[in-house]
Amino acid sequence: MNKERQQQLVPIWKKSNLTLEEAAAYTGIGMNKLRELSDADSCDFVIWIGSKRLLKRRKLDEYLEKVFSI
């Protein structure tokens, strides 16, 4: 990876929205479980861009702080 590209990368903990892969690495929760949680109509930490699913990092953090188990 060239030096210019490395400088453009944003750490996961600074991103507003995460892909499923990033969210799995960030939370330690599997991609299938994150997909299942974000498929629910009541999910407030998912944003859809066409068919692309992004998880709102701060809302996901808030959700995880409130739940006892998933």
Phi, psi and omega per residue, in radians:
M1 nan 2.327 -3.109
N2 -1.348 2.857 -3.030
K3 -1.091 -0.682 3.136
E4 -1.104 -0.733 3.121
R5 -1.135 -0.707 3.137
Q6 -1.092 -0.639 -3.133
Q7 -1.232 -0.413 -3.125
Q8 -1.456 -0.298 -3.114
L9 -1.199 2.351 3.135
V10 -1.844 2.269 3.107
P11 -1.055 2.578 -3.098
I12 -0.956 -0.742 -3.065
W13 -1.228 -0.124 3.079
K14 -1.812 -0.175 -3.113
K15 -1.335 2.527 3.075
S16 -1.362 -0.709 -3.085
N17 -2.193 2.442 -3.080
L18 -2.105 2.538 2.965
T19 -1.288 2.966 3.091
L20 -1.020 -0.727 -3.134
E21 -1.094 -0.786 3.133
E22 -1.154 -0.733 3.138
A23 -1.122 -0.648 3.100
A24 -1.129 -0.750 3.112
A25 -1.168 -0.677 -3.093
Y26 -1.206 -0.723 -3.031
T27 -1.736 -0.419 -3.036
G28 1.452 0.146 3.101
I29 -1.672 2.428 -3.100
G30 -1.130 2.691 -3.127
M31 -1.081 -0.662 -3.137
N32 -1.123 -0.706 3.125
K33 -1.187 -0.723 3.101
L34 -1.115 -0.672 3.097
R35 -1.111 -0.774 3.134
E36 -1.082 -0.804 3.136
L37 -1.098 -0.735 -3.072
S38 -1.411 -0.163 3.056
D39 -1.345 -0.351 -3.092
A40 -1.143 2.444 3.119
D41 -1.075 -0.500 -3.092
S42 -1.475 -0.007 -3.096
C43 -1.204 2.131 -3.136
D44 -1.823 0.107 3.120
F45 -1.927 0.291 3.105
V46 -2.002 2.506 3.018
I47 -2.280 2.363 -3.132
W48 -1.861 2.267 3.027
I49 -2.058 1.634 -2.967
G50 1.162 -2.103 3.095
S51 -1.751 0.050 3.133
K52 -1.488 2.274 -3.109
R53 -1.796 2.206 3.022
L54 -2.159 2.526 -3.136
L55 -1.874 2.243 3.136
K56 -1.277 1.970 -2.998
R57 -1.013 -0.838 -3.095
R58 -1.155 -0.727 3.100
K59 -1.146 -0.655 3.087
L60 -1.125 -0.742 3.075
D61 -1.032 -0.797 3.132
E62 -1.065 -0.769 3.128
Y63 -1.041 -0.808 -3.096
L64 -1.172 -0.524 3.099
E65 -1.215 -0.496 -3.057
K66 -1.538 -0.532 -3.019
V67 -1.443 2.622 3.111
F68 -1.560 -0.728 3.098
S69 -2.643 2.769 3.117
I70 -2.309 nan nan
